[in-house]
Amino acid sequence: MQIMPIKSKREFEKARRSLDTQLAEVLARRPDLSYPRIEKEFGISGSVIRRVIKQYGIGARRPGPKLKVVEEQV
């Protein structure tokens, strides 16, 4: 895939809609994926995921495992 610079706002919006549509299709088909896994596998931020979920009315996702902070005892 060749990456081309976006020259206009219209091209940017078209590319964004295309990404949003493709992501929404994946999210609808794979409700088992958590936010962190989607972020890692697709290389996108959580804010993009939340925007698409809200925009397309897709059900909420599991937030993923919480990381536990373990304090070392000296």
N, C-alpha and C positions, 0 to 999 in steps of 0.2 A: 504494500500500500504506500502510495506516495503522499506526503503531507504537503499541502499547498497553503500559502498564506491566504487568509480571508480578507477580501478587499472592501467589502461593504457591510453595513449593518444588516441588510437583507440576506446576504450570504451567511452571516453569523447566525441569524435567527433560523434560517433553513437548516443549518447544520445542527443547531441546538434542538430543534423539533425532531430531527431524525434520530439523534442520540436519545432524547426523551422517549420517543416511541419504541425504539429497540429495547431500552432499559425497562420500560413498562411491560413489554411482552415477556421479558425474562422474569421480572418480579411476579407477574401474574401466574406464570407457569411453575415457579419454584418458591412457594411460600415457606419452605423449610430453611432457606438461606437467611443467615443473620446479617445485620449491618456490617460488622467487621469482615465477614467472609466476602460479601459483595464488594466492599471497598477494596479489599486485597485482590480479588480475582479480576475485577474490571478496571482497577486503577482510577477510581473516582472517589470523591469525598462523600461523607455522610449527608452533607447539606444537599447535594445533588439527588441522592436517593430519597431524602425526605420531600424534596420539591416534586419529584416525579410521582411519589406515592400520593401526595396531596392533589396534584394536578389531575391524575387519572383515577382518583378515588379507590386506590388499591388498599386492602386491609393492612393494618399495622404489622410491622416486622418484629421478630424477637431481637432485643438489643445485643444479645451475645453474652458470653460469660463475663462476669465481673472479675477483675484482677484483684487479688487479695494482697495487701501490703503486709509483709511479714517483717517484724522488727527483730533484729538480732539482739539476744541478751548477752551481755558481757560479764 
